[in-house]
Amino acid sequence: MATSQFTVALNRADSFSHSNSFPPPLIGLSSRYRQSKLLLVPTSTWRSPKRTFLVKNVSSEPKLKDPVADEESPIAASAFAPDASSIASSIKYHAEFTPLFSPDRFDLPKAFFATAQSVRDALIINWNETYELYERLNVKQAYYLSMEFLQGRALLNAIGNLELTGSYAEALNKLGYELENVACQEPDAALGNGGLGRLASCFLDSLATLNYPAWGYGLRYKYGLFKQKITKDGQEEVAENWLEIGNPWEIFRNDIKYHIKFYGKVVIGSDGKKNWTGGEDIEAVAYDVPIPGYKTKNTINLRLWSTKAPTEDFDLSAFNAGEHTRASEALANAEKICHVLYPGDDSIEGKILRLKQQYTLCSASLQDIVACFERRSGTNKKWEEFPEKVAVQMNDTHPTLCIPELMRILLDLKGLSWEEAWNITQRTMAYTNHTVLPEALEKWSFELMQKLLPRHVEIIELIDEELIRTIISEYGKADLKLLREKLKELRILENVDLPAAYSDLFIEPEESSTIVSTEVLKSSEEADSVDKENLSKLAKSVDKVEFVEANDDPESKDIQDKNVEPIPPPPPKMVRMANLCVVGGHAVNGVAEIHSEIVKDEVFNAFYELWPEKFQNKTNGVTPRRWIRFCNPDLSKLITNWIGSEDWVLNTEKLGELKEFADNEDLQNQWRIAKRNNKLKAVSFLKEKTGYTVSPDAMFDIQVKRIHEYKRQLLNIFGIVYRYKKMKEMSAKERKETYVPRVCIFGGKAFATYVQAKRIVKFITDVGATVNHDPEIGDLLKVIFVPDYNVSVAELLIPASELSQHISTAGMEASGTSNMKFAMNGCILIGTLDGANVEIRQEVGADNFFLFGAEAHEIAGLRKERAVGKFIPDPRFEEVKEYVRSGVFGSYDYEDLIGSLEGNEGFGRADYFLVGKDFPSYIECQEQVDEAYRDQKRWTRMSILNTAGSYKFSSDRTIHEYAKDIWSIKPVELP
């Protein structure tokens, strides 16, 4: 497969001076460039299948020419492989001519930026070629819209995909640095939080690697979600600073900007078209990030939007009058849209900001996509062909506003009819559902949306009316009770009156307008006959009595206050975004087999009955490049040696060939050595980040993911508390005979306003503080909470892991992707039959997966049993709660945390996530883990079979399925 090359360029009369600007290795390289003035020349043609740098003497040339494009050029051009010396020169060039730091020293941050800029030179050439090819061929392109892209560090991934890791390592060594130390200077891009964003990034890697024409669209968050600090009080949040010294990978596109409108009003113009006017206007500006594929020149684009106000919105008069805050108010309001990922939305201001974020992503991206379609179509533009050139994938419900926004563009700006626009929109849009949790199936206040996006609410009302028409057509009017149920379940607008055309669909008895509701009085005649004395008696016999006439009689008021419950306010009018996604697109997919079945059977069952052809499964996957090849080089070499080639990196089915060697002693010995090397790296990291020293001989037991009650970190830490308590009751000899040494590692962020999740973080750290300082326990048990867990931390911990916990309440985890990463790296899972665990267990074998807990189909029944008082907690569970209450882990009051696991009903009570129910099964399963780990031959065999069985969970496989079944796009490879 042909790969890229780029020309190295230095056009200067003098070379780098022999000052103290650079360490001696760098100074020693400068002389060759003093003698030949070199110019960095991007080239668009490739002479050989190997990547090369082209260096050409241009000291006497009046005009720059492309020596590769101009084959007949009399000027000799020499091509050579991108060896360490030429790469070092490129780095050196950027250190001086693309400076972001002062010239007096060449320290690690400067070395990182210069190295990244050197790599970016290579990427830009392939990037531009890819873009030009898409333009020229006018291929159908997929656009992946996501509020999150959890990219991680880019340097090692980029040079790995370019197959230049060795050359860059040697080049930096010549300059006095180690590649690993330089790479560690790169902050993780703070563009995501959890699995949603990491999945999006894996998908981009696979799209580029597989040569699919695609782009990603997201927002450029200045301060990310937050940087997590762990103190004696638990989790604290501070702003991310990833952009503080710039981002060497992004390119600001001065010429790509779009106007975004909020508020205002809708008016009908003289031409009969709707016009959205007035209100607040901002600009979305583009920052592009190249995404290189592995062993291909294909380099796709992640376009991130930032927001600003037009310069004229700065009120200079107000500023000069001393009203500085008011002068820049419009600028601040625009810029804050992209300040923080998922800003707190407990306040109305927070809700408005979140909705602004979602609309900004949708509007800017759709305007950009439409502009691209028009440009590529030229004079032969046919709007009915739009879905044949464009596929838009909405990653969860955050980009739902793409549906009314595309409708608005087609109707109001392009002049299409409703039927034409609706047909195009439905054929273009597709939706990935990532959750069954009600709070994640977004609903927005109808009134808030109407105020902020008035034109879109009009369009949504018309879409809702289309849906009502379809429902009536499907179910008819004979069974009004059934029809009412279906409308309530399916409508996009919740608690909103039916449109005028259907207002008489359900005729109800006329309500009394005098004293009491129609539940009590059947006619106005009855109302007239009721006096106050009878009313007093009547009020005691009904649940709700509505007083609709003012009455100043003190005695009557006393009766009202004592005997009548006030009528509650009407339920809020809401826009159900998930329903809009299902209605407005042509495909809906879950992200694991069990999740997709729950989507069809429970979450969207009524929609599935209506449109079964829309629903699909697309089990998630992760990129094997980042998650084995680059983050675990020791294991990668081992796999390659035993399989016989590196083909597994692109074709993970070849990992299955490891099964035939699972019992081979040589492989098992090498496997254990590779695992121990990774554990030693983790030991150093944990010491640096937490101050705790752990033994590499202990089992590394890891649960790293977003902190949430359904993910049940609480079950894990309760199991650890039980283990610790039993250890304390034993003699030293009994402990060593009974328990395998463990290092229990936690990581993940609790959302800033999620109080219970933050209590769980606090509890874990308190348990760790007690256990880790207990001299009786020593290395038998350590509990570590790693602060600020991110992709880079995962790349270090996952290769070192031996047991990984994926223990969510069955039926509540859509898929999970960290379980796939752990399995790929030979880690054995303990978990429930939830999400992708089900499929992982099928592939790796039931004997190589530690299973416990209730199954998804049992959960509803178990909750009902709890509600009627039939649940009897296990004595061991009660023992743990009392042990925590005893104060052994400090003086913090954990009553609210423990109380959530008690009682039979009530909000925040009754153990909704079944921690107590699954606890006995969990600790018994952990005993099986200890037993297996003692037999290292058996454990190593299980580890090998986990890697072998993970072949199915490559994002390459997932992307092929999306491309074929949903997007209808084909690979386009650069020549």
N, C-alpha and C positions, 0 to 999 in steps of 0.2 A: 504494500500500500504506500503510495507516494506520501512523503511528509514534507514539512515546510523548511524554508531556509530564509535567512535574512542577511542583509549586508551590514557590516559594521562600519561606522562612520566617524571619522575625526577630520574635520577640515579646519586645521589651525596651523599657524606659522610656527608656533612654539609648542613644545610638549609640556608635560607637568614639570614644574620646577622641583629641584632637589631641596625642598623645604621640609619642615617637620609635619607637613599636612597629612602624610600617609606613613604607615609603618614601613620598615625596610623592604619587605617583599614587594610592595607596590612600587617603591622607588626604583627598584631593580628592573622593573618591566618597562619603565617609561622611555628608555633610550631608543628602542626600535621605532617608537612613534614620533620621536623627534626627527628621525631621518626621513620618514615617509609621511607626508600629510595625508591623512585618510579621511574618507567621507562615508558616513552611514547612509546607505542607499536602499530603500525598500525595493524589493524585487517581486514581480508578479509571475515569474516563470520559474519552473524547477528543472534543473539540469539532470538531477539524479534522484533516485528514490531515497537517498540519505539526506538528512538535514545538513546544509552547509552554510557557512558564512562566505560572502564574496567581498574581497578586499581589493580595492583598486586605487592606484596612485592618480590623484587628480590635482596635483600641485600646480600644473601649468595649464589646466583646462579652463577655457573661458565659460564653458557651459556644461552643466551636468547632464549626462546621458545614462540610460539604463543599460549596463553592459550585458545583461541577460536577454532583455527584449530585443536589443539591437545586435543580432548575431553577426553582422558583417562589420562591426565596429573595429577599426584598425588598432584601437587602444587595447592592449592585452589586459585580460582580467584573470586573476588566479583564484581558483576555488579550493577551499580546504575544509576539512571537517571542523565542526564547532569544538575545537579542542580547548583545554583549560586556559591557554594563553590568550586566545582570541576572546573568550568569554570574560576573562579578567580585565582585558582592555575595554570591553564594552561596559563593565561595571565601573571601571575607573573613569571612563568618559562621562557616565551619568553622575558620578559623584561630583564632578566639577562643572558640567554643563547643564545638568538638570537639578540644580541644588535646592534643597529644602532646609539645609543646615549651614552653619557658618563654615568657612573653608579651613579653619585652623586645625581641625582634627578629623580623623576618619574612625569614628567609634561605631559600636554595633547598630544603633538606630539608623545612622547614615548608611552603613553597609547594607542594611536591609532594604532601604528605599532605593539605593542604587541598583541592587540586585533585582528587585522587583521591576524597576523600570527597564532594565536590560531584558528581562523575560517578556515584559509587555511589548517590546519591539517586535519580538517574534510573533506574539499573539495577534498584534494589529494587522500584520500582513495577511495571515490566514483569515482573520476576522473580516477584513475588507473584501477579500476574495469570496468568502462565503456569502456576504451580503450582496455583492455584485451578481453572483450566480443566481440567488433567489430572485433578484430584480429581473435579470435577463430571461430566465425561464418562466417567470410568473407562476411558480408552483403554488399548490395549496399549502398553507402554513398554519401550524397550530400555535395558539397563544395561551400561555398558562398564567392565569391571574391568581395571585395569592397575597394575603396580607403579611405573610412571613416567608422569608428565605433564610434558613439557618445555614449559611455557607461554611462557616469555619475559616481557618486560615487558607490562603490561596496559593502561597509560594510553592510549597512542596507538591501540592496537587498539580499545579501548572507545569512545573519542570518534569514531574513524573509523567504526565500525559504527553509532553513533548519528547520524552525519552532522553532527557538531558540531566538527570539527577547526578550521575557520576561526574559529568563534566563540570557542573556547577560546584559540586563539592570540592573538586580539585582546584578549580579557579579560586574559590574563596580561601582555600588553604594557602594558595600562593599569595593571597592578600593578607594572610595572618589570621584567618578566622575559620571556624568550623561551621559547615552548613546548618547543622542543627541549632547552634547558638544564634545564628543570624535569623533563621526561620522563627525562633521563639520571640523575636522582637515584634512580630506581626500580631496585632490584636485581632481577636475574633470579630468579624463583622456583626454588629448588634442589630440584625435585621429579623430576628425570630426568637422563639422561646422554646418550643418543644417539637414533638414529632411532626406536626403539620408543616412547619418550616423546613425541617430536615428532609422530609419526604420530597418537598418541592425542589430542594437543592439536588437530591439524588436523581430526580427526574431530569433536571437540566443536564447533569453529567451524562446520563444515558442517552438523552436526545442528541447531544453533541457527538458522543462516541458512535452512535448508530447512524449518524448522518441524516437525521430527520430534520426537515425545515421547521424550526420552531423558535419562539422567543418566550422569555419570561417577563412579567410585569409585576412590579411591587412598589413600595414606598421606601424612601431613603430616610430612616429614622435617625435623627441626630443623637439622641440619648438612649436609644434602644428601649428594652423593657425596663431593666435596672441592673445595676451591679449589686450582687448579694454579698453582704458582710455578716459574719456570725460573731455575735458578742455574747456576753453573759445574759443578755435579755432575749437572745434568740436571733431571728433574722432582722437585719436592717437593710434598707434599700437606699442606694445612692445612684446618681445618674451615670450611665455609661459614658466613657470618654474615647470611644474608638476612632472618632474623627478629629480628635484634638490636634494631631500633627499631620492630618491629611490621609488620603487613601490612594496609594499609588496605582491601584488597578482601575479606578473609575476615570471616565472621560466626560467632562461637562459639555453638553451639546448646546452651544449658544443659539443655534438655529431651530431647536426643537422646543417649542413651548405652546401651551394651549390655555385658553381662558376657561375658568371654572366659575360657575355662578351659584350663589346661595340666596335664599329668600326671594324678594321681588313678587311679581304677580304675572298672571297669564292674561294676555289680551288677544283679541281677534283682529288681525290686520285687514286692510282693505281688500286683500286677495283671498280672504277667508281662512288663512292659515293662523294657527296659534303661535303667538310670540311670547316668550318668557322675558320680561323686561325688569329693569330696576334691580334693587337688591345689592348684594355684596359680590364684587368680582375679584378673583385672585388669578394668579398664573401658576401653572404646573410646568416645571422645567425638567429636562431629561438629563440623567446621569447614566451612562452606559458602562457595563462591566462585561468583559469578554469571558466566555465559558468554553474552554477548549475540550475537544474530545480526545480520547486515548487512541494513539496510533492512527490518527487521521488529521487531515488539515482542517476539517470542519470545525469552526469556532462560532458558536451562536451567541446571542446577546441576552443579557438581563438588563432591562431598562427600568431604572428606579426613578420615581418622581419626587421632586422636592417642591415646596410651595413658597411663593413670595407674592407680594403686592406690587403693582406697577409703581415705578419711581414717583410718578405724579401724585400718588396717594400719600406721600409724605407731606404733611401740612407745614410748610416752611413758615408761614405767618404765625401759626400757633407756637412753633418752636421758638421763634424770635421774641414772642410775647411771654416766654417763660413757661408755656404749657407743654413741657417736653414730652410727657407721657401721652397726652392727647395727640400731639403732633405725629407720633409714630404708632398710634393705636392700630391703624389699618395694616401696617407692616407686621406688627407683632401678632395680630389675629391670623394673618395668612401664614406666617412662618411656624406658628405653634401647631399647625395641623400635622406636620411631620416631625414634631419634637419627640414623641414617645409612642412606643408600641403599646396598644391596649391601655389608653389612659383610664384612670378610675372613672366609673360611670355611675356612682351612687348619686351624684348631683346632676341637675338638669344641664349644667354647663359641660359636665363630662360626657353626657349622652350626646349632646350636640356635637362635641368634638369628635367623638367616635363615628357618628354618622357622616360628618364632613370628611373624615379620613376615607371611609368606604366609598363615598361618592367621588372623591378626588381620584382614587385609584381607578374606578370604573370609567369616569368621564374622560380623563386624560388618555387612558389606554384605548378606549373605543374611538376617540377622535383620531388617535395615531393610527389605529388599524384601518379605519375608513380612509384616511388620507393615503395610506400605503396602497389600498385597493384601487383608489382612483388614479394614483400615479402609475401603477403597474398596468392598469387597463388602458390608459391613454385615451384615445378618441373612441375606442370601442367598448365603452363602459356599459355593462348590463347589470343592473342591480339584482336581477333574479339569479345571477351567477355568483353573488357574494358568498353564499354558503359552500360553493364549489372551490372557493379560494381561501376561505377563512374558517377556522375552527377555534372556538373560545371555550376553554375549560375553566370553570369556576371552582377553585379549591376551597370547599366548604361554603358557608352562606355569606361570608364577608363580601364577596364580589357580586351579590345578587342584583344590585342596582344596574349591572350591565344590561339586564333585560329591558327595563323601562328606558334606560339611556340610549340603547341602540334604537329602540322604537322612536324616541324623541328625535334622534338625528335623522332617521329615515322619513318620519312624518313631517317634521317642522322645517328641517333644513334641506332635505333632498326631494320633498314633494311627493313621496309615495303614498298610495292609499293605505288604509288600515289593513286590508286583507293582504296586500303585498308585503307590508312591513312586518306583520305578524308571522307570516309564512317564512320570511327570511330569518327573523329572529329565532323562531323555534328550531329551524334547521341548523343554525349557527351555534347555539348555546348548549352546553352540557354541564352537569353538576356532579361533583363528588361529595357524598355525605361522609362525614368523619365521626359521627357520634350518635348515640341514642339518648344522651342526657338532655332533658327538657331545656335546661338553661343554655345549652349550646345551640339549640334550634332557635335561632334568633327571632325575636319579635321586637318591632319598633312601634312606639306610640304613633298612632295615626295623626293626632293633632301636631306632634312635633315634626313629623315628616311633611305634613301638609304645609307647615309654616316654612320649613327649610327648603323643601323641594316641591313647590306647588304643581309644577307641570308633571312631575313624575307621579304624583298621587293621582292626578287626573287619568294618566295612562294606566296605572295600577287598578283604578276603579273600573276602567273599561275591560282590562284583562279579567278582573274578577267577574264582571258581567258575562264575558265570553264563557268563563268556567261555569257559572250558574246555568247558562243556556245548555251547556254540554251535560251537566248533571241532571237537569230536568228531562232532557232528551233520553238519557240513559235509563233513568229510574221511573219516569212518568209521574203522574199526579194522583194515581189511584190510591197509593199508600202514603198519605201525607206525613205520617209519623216517621216512616223510613226516609222520605225525602228530606224532612227537617234534620234528621240525624246526619245524613250525607252532606247536606249543605253546611252544617255546623262543623263537620270534620274536615271538609275539603276546601272551603272558601279561603281565599287569601286574606280577606278582611274579616277580622274577628270582632264580634260584638258591634258590627256596623249594620244598619238597616239595609234591607234588600233594595236594589235599584227600583226606581219608580215603575218600570215595566213589570215588575214582579211583586209590587207592594200588596196586592190583594191575594197573593198565593195562599197565605194562611190567615183565614178570617177568624178572629177571636171575639169572644163576647165583649160587648161595650163596657168599659170600666166605669164604675161610679165616680162621680166628680165631687161628692159631698163629704163623706166622712171616712168610709172604710173601703178596703180593696175589694175587687171582685171575688177574691177567695172567700169573703165573708158574706157579701151582699150580692144578690143576683140581679137586682134591678134598682132603678132610682126610686120606685115606689116603696121598696123596703127601706131604703135610706131615709125617706121622709118620715117613716113610722118609728124610727129609733130615737128615743130620747136619751138624755145623758145618763140616767140611772141604768137603763138597759145597756148602754154603751160600756159602762164600767164593768158590768158582768160579762159582756161579750168579749171585752179586751183580754179577760183572763183565760178565755177558751181558745184563743187563736194565737198563732206564732207572730204574726205581723199585722199591725193595724196602722193605716196611713191617715193622719189628720191633714186634710187639705184646706181647711178653712181656719182662719185666724180666730182665736177665742181668748178673750181677756179675762174670763172668769177664773179667779184664783183657784176655786175648788176644782174646776175642770182641768186646770194646768197641773194640779197636784195629782189628779187621777192619771193624767198623761205621763207624768214623770215617773210614777211608781209602777204603773201597770202595763205600759206600752213600750215595746222595744222599737227604736227608730229604724226606719227603712234604710238598709245600707245603700251607699251610692251605686249607681249602675256600673257594671264592669267596664274597664277601660277599653277603648277602641284600639285595636292593634293591627299591624301589618305583619303577617306571618311569612318570613323571608324564605324558609325552606319550602313552603307550599308554592310560593312564586317560582322558585327554582325548578320544581318538578313540572309545573304548568308551562313555564317559558322555555324549556329546553327539550331536546329530543332524546337525551340519555341521562339516566341517574344510576350511579354505581356506588356500591359499598366497597369496603377496602379489605375484607376478609370473607371467607365463605360463610362463616357463622354470622358475621355482621350483616352481610347482604341478605341472608335469610330473615334476620330480625327486621331489617328495613322493609322487606316485602310483607312479612307476617304481622308486624306490630307498628312500626313507626309510620310507614306510608301504606298501610294495607288497603285503604280505600282507593288510593291512587293506583296501586298495583292491580286492583280489580278493574279499574277503569282503563288503564294503559299498561298491560303486562309487558308489552314489547319494549318499553322504555328502560326496564330495570335490568342491571347487569352486575356481575361481580368482577372486580379488578383487585386481587390481593396485592397489597403493598410490596415493595421491594427496596433494597438498598444497593448502592453502587459498590461492587467488589473492588473497584480501584481504591477509593479512599478507605474502605472499611476492612480490607485485608492487605492488598498489594502495597499500599503506602504506609499504613499505620502499623503494620505487623510484618516488617521485612524478614525477620527470622522464620516465621511460619510460612511466608510466601516462598522463600527459597526451598524450604523443606517440601512444600507441595509440588513445586516445579520439578525438583529432583526425583520425586517418587512417581509423578505422573509422566514425566519425560518431556514436558514443554510448558511454556507459559500461556498456552491457549486458554486455560481456565479463566484467565482474567477477562476475556471477552466471551467465553463460552463456559459458564459456570457448571453446566451439566457434567463437564469433565471432573469436577470435584467428586462426583460419585465414584470415580475410579479408586478413590482412597479406601473404599470399603474392603476391597480384596487384600489390603495390607493392614487392616485394623489389628490383627493379632501378631503382626511381625514385630519381634522384639527390638530389632534395630530401629525401626520407625518409632516404636514406643519410647525408646531411650532418647532419640533425637527430639521427639515431640515434647518430652518432659524438660529437656534442656532449653528448648525454645520458650516454653512457658515460664521457666524459672528466670530466664534472662529478662522477660517482660515484667515479671514480678519484682525483680531487683530495681528496675527503672521506677516502678510504682512506689516502692519503698522510699526511694529518694524524694520523689514528688510529694508523697504524703508528709514526710518529715518537713519539707520546705513549706508546704501550705498550711499544715495544722500543728506542727511541732511534736506530733506523736511519732514514736519509733515503733514499727511493727516488724514481725518476723516473716521473712520470705518462706519459711517452712510451714506457716499456717495456711489453711484454706482461705482463699480470697472470695468472700461472699458479698455480692454487690447488688444494690438496688439503686439505680440512678434514673430518675425521670421526674417530670413535673410533680410537685407535691399536691395531692388531691385525695380526699377521703375514699373515692372509689378505687384508687390505685393501691390503697391499703398499706402504706408505710407503717400505719399504726399496728397492723397485724404482725409485721416483721419485728418492730421494736418490742411489742408485747412478747413475742416468742423469745427474743434476746433476754428480756427481763426474766422470763421463766427459766431460761437456761442459767442465767447468772444466779438466781435464787437457789436453784438446785445445786449449783457448784458450791455456794457458800455453806450449804448444809452437809457437804461431804468433807472427808479428809483429803489431803493433797494427793495421796496415792489413788483414792477413789476417783478424784476428778480426772486424773491423767488416763485412768483405765476406761472411764465412761465417755469422755468428750474428746473430739478432735479439735485441735487448736483452730480458732477462726479469727479472721479480721473481717468484721462486718462493716461495709462501706456504704454510706448513703450520699446521695447528691441530688440536687434539684431545687427549683425555686417555687416558693409559695406566692401566689398572686398577692400584691400589696394589701388588698382589702379583704382577703380571704382569711378571716380570723382563726378559724379552726385549723386550717392548714399551717398557719404560723405557729399555733400551739404544738402541732406535731413536730415541727422543726425544733422548737424549744425543748420538747420532751426528749427527742433523740440526742441533742447535745448535752442535756443534763444527765442522761443515762451514760453517755460516753465519758463525761467528766468524772463520774463515780467509778465506773468499771475500769477505766484506763489507769486510774491511780490506786487501784486496789492491789497491794503487794501479794496477797494470797492467790490472786488469779493470774497475774503476770501475763505471759504470752498466750495463755489458753483462750483468752477472749479480749478483743479490742473492738471498740465501737467508734467509727470515724465518720464525721460529717464533713464532706469536702465543700468548701464555700465556692459560690459562683460557678457552678457546673456549666460547662459549655462543650462545644464540639471538640476543641483541643484537649480538654480534660478527658473526654470520652475516648479519643484516639489513644490515650495513654492507659486508661484504666481497663478498657474492654479487652485488649490483648492479654492483660494480666489476670483477668477474671477466671475463676474456676466454677463458681456457682452463681447464677444470676436469678433474681426473684422477679417474677411476672405474675403477681398474685392478686390481680384485680377481681372484684366481685363478678362472677360469671355473667356474661351478657352485657357488660357495661363498657368494656374496652373494644373500640371498633376494630383495631388491628394490632397496633403497636409496630414499631420498627426496630427498637433497641433489642427486642428479643431475637430478631434476625441477625443483627450485628454480633451479638454475643455467640449465637450458634455458629456463625461463620468462623469465629475465632476459637472454636473448640471449647466453648464454655457450656456447661450443662445447666439446663433450666429447671427450676422448680416453679410450678404455676398451676393455675386453674384452666379448665377448658374454656378459654375466652380469647377472642380476637384471633390473631394468627397463631397463637399457641396450639390451636387444634391442628392446623396444617403442619406446623413444625413437628409436633409429636408424631404425626402420620409419616413424615419423611425421615426423621432420625430414628424412629422406632420407639415403641412404648417403653421398652426396657431402658432407654437412654434419656428418659424424661421423668422427673419426679412430679407426679400428679396428686393433687388433693382437692378437697372442697366440693361444694354443691355445684350442680350444673345449671346452665342458663334456664332450662325449662322448669326448674324447681323453685326459682327465686321468688316468683310472685306468690306461690303457695306458702313458702316459708315466712314471708312477710305477713300474710294473712293469719297464719298460726300465731305469730308473735303478737299481732294486734288483739287477738282474743285470749291472750295469756297462756298459751300452750307451750311456749318455749321454756325449757329448763336449761340454764347455763351449766357448762361443764365446771366441776369444782376447781380444776386447774386454772380456768379463766378467772374465776372469782378470787382465787389465790393471788393471781398477778395484780388484780385491781387493788386488793387490800395491801399488797406489798408496796405499790406505788403510793397509796394513801398514807402509808406509815411514815413517809418523809425520807426514805432512804436515798432518794435522788435529789434532795434539796427541799427548800422551803416554798417553792413555787406552788400555787394552788392549781392543781390539775382537775378540780371537781367538774368544770365545764367539759373537759376532754373526756373524762371517764363517764360523766353523766350522759354523754351522747350514746353510750353503749348500754344504757340502762332504761328501764321503763318499757311500756308496750305501745305507746303512741305519743304523738306530739312532735312539733317541729324541732329538729335537732336532737331528737331522742329516739329510743327504740331500735338502735343499732341498724339503721337503714342499709348499711353496706355489709352486714352479716359477719362482722369480725368475730363475734362470740360464737356464732354457729360454726364457722370454719376453723376456729382455733384448735380444737382437739385433733382434727384431721391434719392440720398444718404441723403441729409439733411432733406428731407421730411420723409424718413424712420426713421431717428434719432428722429424726433418728435413723431413717433409712439412708439419708444423705451421709451421715457420719459413718455408718457401716460400709457404704460403698467407697468412701474416700480412704478408709484404712487399707483397702485392697487397691494399691496404686496401679497394678496391671489392669484391673477391671475398670478403674476410673479413666485411665488413659485411653483404653479401647472406646469407652463411651464418648470421650472427648473427640477422638478421631471420627467416630460415626456422626457426631453432631456437625462437624465441618463438612463431611461427605454429604450429609442429608440436607445441607443448607443451599444446595445448588438451585433450588426452585425459587429462592427468595432474592434473586438479583433484580434490581430495578430495570435492567435491560429487558427481561421477560415481561415485566409489567408494561413498559413503554411500547413494546411490540404489540401488546394486546390493545392498549389505548389507540395506537396508530391505525390498527386494522379495524377494530370494532366500533370506535366512537368518532375518531377524527378523519378517517379515510385519507391519510397522507402516506407518502412513500419516501424512502430514503433518496437523497440527492447528494452524490459524492463529488467533491472537487476533483478535477482531473490531475 
